Structures are given as C-alpha cells and as structure tokens.
Amino acid sequence: MGRILGNLEELRSRIYKDTGKIRDLWTSMEERVREHTKSPGLMQPGDTQEWWHLIWERLSDAAFVQAVKPSEELQTWLREIVLEVCDKPINEWIGPWFRSRSLPLMGTLETAHTSIAIAIVIDLCPELFSDEELLIIKVNLRTKGMDPCKAAANQYLNARDQISNWFMVLLNGIGTVAAVLDDRETVAETVEYYKAAAMLYNEDSYGESVQYSNYATIHLSHLREILTRYDPNLEENLDIGCYAKLMPWYAASFMYMKPLEGWGLERYPRTVNFGDSSAMFRPSGDVLLHVAARAKRQFPIESGIARWLFERMYANPRLGPDEGASFGFNNSSQFLSILLYQEAAEALTPEQAGIPLLSSFEVGNIIARDRWERPVTVLAIQGGFKPHHITAHRHEDQNSFILSHRQERFFVDPGHCCYRLRTQDFTKSTTSHNTWSFEAEDKVGNPFVIEQKPVHGNIYKPTSLFNHNRIVKELDGIHVVRSDAAELYGEPIRSAERTWIAAMPHTLFIIDRIQADRPVKVRSHFVINNRDNRLKAKVAAETKLVFRRNEAGMKFFQVSATSDGEINSNRLSLDWGYVHDCYHPLPNQKGQGAEGSASIFRYKSERYQTQHTIIYAIAMDDTETVRHWHILPLSDHHFYVEPPAKTGGYSLQLMENEDLIVKDHSSGREYLISQSDMTPR
C-alpha cells in the first residue's frame, strides 16, 4: 500500500458502516467502475472522449475500488491497461494530433493526466505488478511523463507569457509522480513551483474563467493533498488560501439546479459562465471537500461555503456524464471526496457566510440577486477588473451581462465549444456578447467596425485594466453597477459607459452612454437564449420586444435613443449565434450549440454622431403576468416600469447634468445616481 489511503482497514470500516453520504459516494463509484470496466481496455463502447481525457478518473476510480474491495476481474483490467499505456511510445504520451511536438518533447495536459493516472494506480495497488513490472512502470513515468512535464513547466515559467492553467496541470504531473517515486529532489523543486502557481490566482478569483479556475485548482489541490500525505512537514510551504478564497466567487456564480433539455430528467447546475466556461459548471467534488477539510482552520468561512456547495451540487453523486470529469468537461468527484468527507467543515450558506447580494470580484464578475435561497432574478455583469494574474480563455465580453429570471436564462453568454472550430472564434467575439461594437468611417468615407481587443496579460506581464468600475452599490434592494470599457476599443472611443439599475426581482434599467472623438454609430448586441427552441420572441415594435421562455416572460424596450441631444433612431435586425452547454474537445458532440441556439437582436444607430445615450427598460414576471406590466414614458427623459396593480414599481429620470434619479413608487423614496455613487435623495 502506498501513501494516499492511510489505514486501509479503518477506511473500509468507515465506508461499510456509514449509511449516509460516504456510503452513497462509495456505492456510486463502485457502480461507475463496474460500468467502465465491462469491456477490456480503457475505452468503452459509447465513449465519446479520447483515452487521454478520461484516463485519470477512470484508472484512479478503479484502483481505489480495487484497493478497498479487491477482485480478480478488476485486477486484470487495471494490470493490462497500465502495462499497455506504459508500452506506448513517448509521442503517444504527448497527446492528440493537435498538440504540437518539439525536440526535446514537451509535456502537455494529456501527458500530465496520463502520468497522474499511472502513478495513482501503482501507489494504491502496487501488489498488481511484479517487481520487474514496477521498475518498468516507474522508468516510463519518469522518462515519458515527469521529465517532459518538467521541461514544459520550465519553459512556460521562464517565458512568462502564455502562462495559464497548463502550469498547474504540468506541476501536478511532476509532483504526483515524484512523490510516488520517492524522488525527494523533484518534490523539493515542486514545492518551489507551487509557490509560483499560487501567485497566479487573484485575491478572490482567477483570471481565465470560473471553469478554468476549477481545472487549475483540481490539479493544485490534488498536488497539495499528495505532497502533504507524502511529507506532512511540507504543509506550511503549500499555500491553500490561493484557491480556498475562490469559494465565495463559486457560490455567487452558482444560480440554480434544474433539468436541462437534452440531458435527461436530472437537475444540472447553471452557473454564471463568462469566458470559456460551461453553463453546467460545478466545481469538482474533490476541490470542494479538499477546501472544506484542509482549510477549515485557516479559512473557516470559505470551508463552510465549500461544504455547502458540495451538498447542493453533489446531492446526486451519480449525476453524469462523468466521462472526462477530471479534464474539466463535466466535473464530478473522485476518491479523495470519500477520504475527505468525514473531515469536512459544517456547511455555511452564502447568507450565513455574509456574501452580499451584490458581489464584485477582482476578475470583473459582478453578480446581483434578489435573495440567496431560490433567487427569482440573477444579474451577472462583466464589469471593471483588477489586473489578471494569468493568461487565456477570456472573451471579448466587457460590459456584457447575463440575466436569469424564474430559473430561465434570457440574456446569455455563449460559453465555449471545441477550440478547433471556427464556431469558437465567433463565440468569443464581441458580436456574440451582450455589449457593443462601433462603426466609424475612414478618411475616404468607407465604414469599418470597431470591436473589443482581447484582454491579455498576467502577473509577470501586467495588462492595462481596460474596463473601470465607477459604481458597484446596493441600497434598499436597488443594485447599481456602472463601468466604462472605452480603452478596449481605442480611438476614437473616449467613453463607453454602461449603467445597470436592478430593482429586484422585476425591473432592470440599462443606460448606455458613448462619447467619441469623431462620429460613430453604436451597434448594440443582445444575445437571447434559444438553445432548446423554447424562446418565443415577439417584436411588438422596433423598440418593443417581448421574450418568453417556458413559464418566464420579459418585456425589453428601448425607451430612448438620442445622439448629440437629438433623437437618433436605432434600427433593429436579427442574427443567429450559439449557446453551448459544455465543452467537448471534439466537434459535433453533445453540449455544442447549433447555429441559431442564440437569437441575437441588434440595434444600430441611424446616424454617425459623437455622443450617444441609449436607455432600455426591462420588466420580468411569469409568462401570463408579464402581459400586465407596462413600460411608460412619463416625459422624454423619465420612464416608468409599472406593475400590474398600477401602483408601486420604479421609474428612471435623466437629469440635464447627466445624473440619474430612481424612484421607488411604493415607498416614495428617490435615489440620486451621480457619476460615481448612489445616495438617497
């Protein structure tokens, strides 16, 4: 027996005596292993992934079950696969065809996953192999796995350019193998690498996307677990706070659990998914329970949130597909969840943890909701950010937003699909997000389009902020966010400011103010969810749109469009885009949205001007009641969202000095929104 399981008899007793979650996790793993070992070989009938992308969870699951409850059939299956993989040439360990090859060969994500999987098997089940076979396996782990991963990690760290989640993955491949091989020198090197990896997290979030934060963290947390089991004295050198502090971000990003058409009757999570991130994202169970168990002394609040997230998102541990779970496609839990569950902190709800209903995070995600338990409305904004510490997986989506009502996503982020498709390039473009592009004319009068430039940069090569928060404030249930993304467009755009005023859960105002050094037209994009063909869109007038999805409805009106002080009509057009459920490395797979799964409503200014002010008002309710909400002009600069009872509701008034006044017609209170604050009036 190796270093991971500890006292095996005690573990067996814990599993067999438990009648609750531990037993449920174990039983679901047993069932999974039985299903995944029916046929000889790692790949099973019906698999859609390639072998690199499921080897870690499939072999580690099987090795854990074999260690706890040995069987000849499972022993034979594991032996044959490990020896077969070790017999593959090093070029195969490097990964699929789309991974570049160089001399010397550099490790990739697939190299690391393969190395981790084989190392876990020989640590949990060394008795499956003869001494001679173990020697051959260890040589292969070093020469085909650990050494190429080390070469690649050094290259990324030294270049300090496109440093990303790859670094954590490679580091796990290095450190896990080093611990299993008892290579103390490489373990010491890994600890130093780990210190660099911890710096790549922002203070409360992670700069690639919420999904890739988990992919990085499942590797860093796994590495920390392995290294501290290898040598408990290493614990103080392995910062856990860098990823423990992600838990409030994960909780704020989580919206609800609900069946997703095409995926069966089980309830799947929906998560705020800016950038390359799945709409079905949930953090890996091993990450959540590692934080809940290992960080509870130093970070008790974050540990409690992690436990709460696990209980909510892993109520059904059989939720699939688990194919490719360790690779971050559809996250699940592995055997560390069983080992750590008993030690996990007690659950803390976000409300108990003191996470505000309007939460802002360094990477620019600003998330508002009307309440924590079964929120009626969730508004998420890609607003101003602090410098990102890491590179990759970001979209051209600043000043974009996501809006969900009654567990129906209306305004959506497209997510991501197979990176080798042209679809993905379109998906991450400015025009595929709820933000603007601009049209200008060159010196001879030819029009051209100005879109956002990508946000690159990391802790070693800092980038400009590009998008700046002016206001993030909640007062008496009114949430106000304002950010200016002008720097992302460059000349001639001087100001590109959007203000969201959400009076939860029924009313939202959006105010766009654009200033340019020479005349431009504003092209406003609104991406509406039609992934399941359940969207019913009615164009009551060019400026009056009504959307319904299942039991939720929304009126979306453009109530004013002026430029340089005069009416400048915005012309409506319809385009098609994509709404992806989750990532798959291969094309034409489940989870990839078809063209038309997003309906994109675009407004374009009729005339080129230098100053534009465009205002939208939204009323939300169930599909029947929304008919009786009205969006009324009280004057040219005053707009009222009137509830069905004809009393209450909220209005927005624009003042000559560009201040805004919001009135709560139930209480009679008014709120002044200046350039940088909201105060009672």
N, C-alpha and C positions, 0 to 999 in steps of 0.2 A: 504494500500500500504506500502511496506517495504522500505528498504534503497537504493536499487540498481537503480531504474529507475529515481528518482528525480521527476521533474514536468511532470506528465503524459500528461497533455493537451499540453504542449509545445512539448513533444516528438511526440505526434500524429500529431500535426501541421507540425513538421519538416518532418515526414515521408510522409504525404499526399501531401504536397506542393512540395516536391523535385521531380525533373524529371530526376535526374542523378543516381549516384551510390547508394545513400542511399535508394532510391525507389527500385532500382534493387536488392539490398541486402534484403530488406524487402519482395519484391514480391517472390524472390526465397525461402525465409524462409517460407512464407505462403504456397507456393506450397509443400515444403518439409513436413511441418506439416500436411497438408491435406493428403498427401500420406502415412504418418506414423501413421495416426490415423483412417484409413479406417475401421480397424477391432478392436474389443475390445481387450484390453491387450497391454502390452508394445511391445511384439514380434509380427511382422507382417509376412504374407506369403512372402517367398522369402528371409527372413533374414538368414544370414549365421553366424552371431555372436551370442554369448550367451548374456543373458539380462544384465549382469554386464557391458559389454563392449560397450553398446550403451545407457545406461540409462541417463548419464549426458546430452549429447547433445539432446537426444530425449525429455526428460522432460523439459529441460530449454528452448528449442525452442518453445515447446507447451505452456509453462507458459508465455513466452514473448508475443506470439501471442494472448493468452487469455487476458493478461493484456491490450494490446493495442486495440484489436478488439474482445471483448468477444462474445462467442457463447455458447448455451446450450450444444451442442454436445461435444465441446472441454472441457467444464467444467466437464461433466460427465466422459469423458475419463480420464482426469487428476485425478479427485477425486478417481475413482476406483483403479487406478494404485498406487497412493500414499498410500492409505489405505491397499491395498494388499501387497505392499512391506513392510510396517511397521508391518504387521501381520506375516511376515516370521520370523522363528527363527533366533537367532543370528548366528548360524552356516551357514545359507544361506548368511548372510551379509559378511561373511569372504571370500566367493568367490568359484570358481570351485574346483573340486576334487584335482587338482594338487597343490593347496595352502595348505601348512602344517598347522595343527591345534596344539595348545598347550594349556596348562592351566596355567595362565588365557589366554583366547583367544586374539591373537594379530591381529590388523587390517592389511589389505593388500591393494593393489591398488584398488581392487574391493570394499572393504569397504569404502574407501575414495570417490570413484566415486559415489557410492550409496548415501552416506551422502551428498555430494555436491548437487546432483540432487534433493533430497527431500528438502534440505534447500532452494534451489533457488525457488522451487515451492511455499513453504509457505511464502517466502518473497515477491514474485511477486503477488501471488494470495491468500492471506490469507482468503479472503471472500468465497472461495470454501468450507471451513470447519467450522463446529460448534466450539464453544469454547472448548467443551469436546474433539472433534476430534483433535483440535490443541494441546491440552495438551498431548494427547496420542502420537501424531507425535513427539512432542518435547522430550518426555521421550525416545522414540525409537531412535531419533537422538543422544541423549546423551549416552545411555547405549549400543546400538548396533553399533554406528558409532564413535562418537567423542572419547569416553573413550578407546575403543580398538585401535584406530589410535594413541592416545596419548601414550598408553603403548608400541606400536611398535616403534614409533618415538624415545622414550626414550631409548629403547633397542638398536636401530641402532646407536644412537649418543653416548651412553655410551660404546658400543663395539668398535666403531671407526674402524671397519674392512671393511665389505662389505657395506660401505655407498655409496648410489647411488641415482638415480632419485626417488627411493621409498621414500626417506626422504622428498622431495618436495611435492610428491603426498599426503603422510600422513599429512603433515603440512597444505596443502590446506583443507583436510578433517576436520582437527581440527579447523582451524581459520575461515573458512566459516561458519561452524555450530556455533561456539562460537559467531560470530557477529550476526547471525540471532537469536540466543537465548539470545542475550544481556548479555552474560557471560563475564563481564569485566576482571575478574581474568584470565580466559583462554585466552582472547585476549592479555593481557599483556604477558602471557607466550609465546604466538605465536610470538609476536614481537621479543622475545629473540631467539626463534627457528629460525626465519627468518634471523637473523644476522649470525647464524651458516651456514644456507643454502647458503647465499651469498658468503661465503668463499669457497664453493665447486666449483665455476667457476674459470677457468684460466683467465688470464688478458684479452684475446681476443677470447677465445674459451672455449670448455667444453670437459672433458676428456673421456666421454663414446663414443659418436658418434654424428654426426650432427643431426640425427633423435632424439636421446635420449636427446640431449640438448633442443630440442623443447618440448619434453614431460615433462621434468623437468620445463621448462620455462612457459609452458601454465598454470601449477599449481602455480608457484611462482608469475607470473604476475597477474593471476586471484585473488590470495590471496591478493596481494598488492592493487588491484582495490577494492576488497570488504572491506578491512580494512580501506583504506583511505576514502571510502564512509561512513563507519561506524563512523569514527572519523578522520576528516582531520588533526588533530594535530599529528597523527601517521606518516604522510608522511616522515618527516625528519629522522625517525628511520628505514625506509624501503628502503634500497639501490636499486635503479633502474639500476645503472650502471653495475652491475654484468652481467645482460643479455642484456642490451642495447648495450654493447660492442661486442655482438655476430654478429651484423648486417653486418659488413664488411666480416666476415667469411661466413655468409649465402650468401652474394652477390657473393663472389669469388667462392663458391661451386656450385652455380647455373650455369648450362651450356646453356640450351635452352628449349623451349616448342615445343612439337611435338607429333602427334598421336603415340600411342603405340599399336602394333598389338595385337588383342585380347581384347582391351579396348574401341573399337569404334573409331569414327572419331574426337573426341575432342582432343585438344592439352594438353598433360600432361608434367609436368616439368621433366627434367633429372638433376640430382644433383650428384656431387662427393660423393660417398657413402661408404667410408671406414668403416670397422667395421659393427656393427648391424645397418644398415641404408638402407632405401629404395632408389632404383634408381629413384622412382617417388616422392621423398620427396619435399615438400614445407612447410615452416613454417606456423603454424596456423594463420589464419587471425586475430584472437583476439590478438595474441602475437605481430604481426607486427603493428597493429593500436594502441595497448596499448603503445608500444615504440614510435610510431610516434606522439601520442598525449601527453603522460605523460613525455617523456624525452626530448622534443624539446628545453626546456630552458637550461638544463644542458648538453645535448648531441645532439646539433643541427644536426651534420653530420650524426650520427647514426640514428636519427629520420627521416631524409630525405631519407636515404637508405631504412629504413623500409617501408616508403610510396611507394618508387619506387618498392620494391619487391612485395608489395600488389597489386599495379596496374598491374604489369606484370603477377603475378601468379593467381590473382583473377579477371582477365578480364571477365571470365565467372564464376559467383558465383554459378552456378548450376553444376559445374564440380563434378562428383561423382566418386566412391560411397562415401556417407557421413556416411554410417553405420560404427560405431566405430571411428568416426572422433576425438572425444575428447580423445580417448585412444591411439591416435598416429599411427593408421594404415594407413588411408588415410586422411590427415589433411584437415580441412575445416574452415569455420568461424561460429561463434555463435552470440548471440545477442549483445555482447559487441562491436562487429565490427560496428553495426548500431549506438550504442550510441557514439562511439568514432570517427567515420569517419569525422564528421564536424570539429573536433578539431585537426585533424592530420596535421603534418607539410607538407610543399610542398615537392614534390618528388625531390630527388637528384640522378642522375645516378651514378654508381660507378666511372665513369670518372670524373664527376663533384666533387665527394667526394674525389678524389685523391687516390683511391685504385690502387696500381701499378699493371701492367700486370703480374708481378711475385710477388705473395703474399705468405708470410710464417706466419704460426700461431703456437702458443705455443704447441698445441696438436700434432704437427708434420705434419699437412697437408700443402703441398707446391703446389701452383696452378699457372700454367702459361697459357697464352692465347695470340693469336696474336692481338686481339682487343676486346673491350667490346661489341660493337653492332654487333650481329650475328657473333660471332667468328668462324673462319674456323677450327681452331685446339685448343683443350684444353688438356693440360697435367697436371695430378694431381699425386703427389708423397707422399708416406707415409715415410717422412724423419725423421731427428732428432727432438726430442721433449724436452720440459721442463717438470719438474715433474708434473704428473697429480694430480689434487686435488680431484678426485673422482674415484670410482672403477666400473668396469663392462663393458660389451658389446664391448670389443676390440677383434680383431682377431690377428692371427699370421701373420702379414702382413707388417712388417717393410721392407723398401727398395722395396716395391711393388709400382705399378703405374697403372693409368688409362689413356687411350689415346683415344680421340674422334676426328674424322675428318669429316667435312661436315655433322654434326649432326648425325653421326653414331659412336656408341661406339664400338671400336675394342678390345683393351685390357681392361678388365673389372674387377671390384671387384664383387664377387658373391652376396653380400648383405646378407639377412638373411631370414629364414623361421621359421616354427613352432619349438619352442625350445625343444619340446618333441620328435623330430625326430632325428634319427641317421644322417640324411642328414645334420642337422645343425652342428653337430660335424665335419663332413667332410668339410662343407662350411667354417668354420672358421680356418681350419688347414693351415699350411704353404704351403702344396702342392696345395691348391686351390687358391693361390695368385701368382702374377707376381714377385716372388722373388726366393730365393734358399733354398734348403736343401743340406746336405752334406753326403757323405758316407765315413766311415772310417772302419778300421779293428781292432778287439780286439787283445789281446795278442796271441791268438792261430790262428789268421787269419780269423776269422768269420766276415763278413761285418755287419755293423749296420748303421742306418740312424740317422743323427743329424738334428733336426728341431728347430724352434724358440721356446723359452719358453714364456709363457704368460707374458704380462706386467700388473702387479697388482699395488697396492699402491694407496694412497690418501693423502690428506693434513695432516692427522693425522699419517699415516704410510707411509712415503715417500719411493718411489722406486728409484732404480738407473735409469739413463737415458737410458742406453742400446743402443740407437741409437744416433749418434752425427753428426750434420751438420758440414761439412767442408767448403762448399761454397754454398751460395744462392745469385746469382747475375745476373743482366741483363745488357747488354751493346750492343748498336746498334742493338737491335732486337734479339740478341743471349742470350738465357736463359741457365744458367749453375747451376746445383744442384749436390752436392756430399754429401753423408752421409755414415757412417760406422756403421754397425749393428753387429759387431763381438760379443759384450757382450751378445747378445740374444742367441747365440749358445753355448758359453762357450768353454772350452778346447776340441779339440786342435786348434780351430779357433782363430787366432790372429788378423786378419783384414778381414772384409767383406765389401768392399767398392764398391759402385756403383755411377757412374757419368752419368748424363743425360745432353746432349748438344742439345738444341732445337733451330734450326734456323727456326722460324715460317714463314709460316704455313706448309711447305712441307718436312722439313728434321729433323730427330732426330738421334743422335748417343747415344749409351749406352755402357759404358765401365765398365766392372766388373773386380775387382782386389781382389783376395783371397790369403791370406797368412795363413799357418797353421804350427803348431809346429811338426806335423808328417803328412805323406802323406794322402791326401783325394781326393775324386772325387767330382766335382761340379755337382749338379743336378739343372738345371735352368728350372723353370716352367713359361709358358706363357699361360694365360687364355684368350681365344678369344670368343667373343660373338656369340652364335648361338641360342639365346632364341626363335627366330621366324623361324628357319630353313632357314634364308636368307644368311647365310655365305657360300661363295664359296671359298674354300681353295685349292690352287694348290701347290704341292710340286715339284717345278721345279728341285730341287736337295736337298740333305740332308741339306744343309746350305742356301737354297734359297726358301723362302716361299712367296706366293702371296695371299693376302686376299682381297675379295671384299664383300661389303655389300650394296645392293641396288645401289646407284649412287656414292659410295665412294670406292676407292681402295688403297691398301697399299702393297708395297714391303718390306719384312722383311728378311734381310740377316744377317747371322752370317759371318762376313768378316774375323775374325781371332780368333783362339783358341790356345794359347800356354801355356806351363807349364814348369817352370824351364828353360825358354829360348828356348824350342823346341816345334814343332807342337804336339799338343795333341788333336786329333780329338774328337769332341763331337757327340755322336750317338743320332739321333732323334727317338722319339717314340711318340705315340698319346694316350691320355687318355680322359676320359669324366668327366665333372663336372657339376656344376649348376650355372645358372644365375637367381636369384629371382627378381621379380618386386617389391614386397612389402610384409610385414609381415602379417601373419594371425595366431591367437592363436590356431587354429585347423588345423589338417593335411588335405591334399588332397583338398586344396582350391585354388581359383583363385589368381594368384600372386606368387605361389610357383613354381619354375622352375623344370622341369623334368630332370632326368639324361640325359646328352647329350646336355642340353641347353648351356653348355660351352664345347668348344673343347680345350683341354689342350695339347699344344705342349711342349714336354720335351726334353731338351738336357742333356746328361750325359757324363762327361769326360771318355775317354777310359782308362786312366792310373791314378793311385794314384800318386799325386805329392804334393809338399808343397807350390808352388807358381803358381797361375793361372791368366792369363789375357785373357779375352774373350770380343770381340768387336762386336757390332751389329750396322747396319745402316738401317734406315727406310726412304723410300720415299713415300709421300702421295699425292694423287690428285683424280680427278674423275676417274671412272672405265675405261674409254677409254684412257684418257691422261696418266694414270699411266703406261701404257704399254711402253711409250716412255721415262720414267725416267730410268736411268741406275746407278747402284752402281758398281763402278770400282776400282780395286786396282791400285794405282799409283806406289806402291812398297810393300814390305812385311809389312811395318808399316805406310802406307799412303793410305787413302781411300777417294774416291770422289763420292758424290751424284750429278749426272749430270742431269740437266733439259732437257726437250725435245728439246729446242733450241740449245743444245750443248754448250751453254755459260752460265756463272753465276753459281749458285749453291754454295755448301760448301764442303770443304774437311777437314779431320781429320788426323793429323800426330802424331805418338807416338815418343817421343824423348828417347834417351838412359837413361837419368836421370829420366824417367817416367813423365816428363812434357808433356803436350798436346799442339798442335798448331792447331787452327781452322782458315781456310782461307775462306773469302768471295770472291768468284771468280768474282763477279760483280764489287765490288769496289777495289779489290786487297788488302784490309786490312787483317791483320793477328792478332790473339789474342792468348796470351800465358796463358794457364791454369796451374798454379803451384799447389802445394798441397792444398793451402788454398785461392787462389784468381784467378781472371781473369783480365788481363790487356792488353791494345793494345801493339802490338809488333813493 
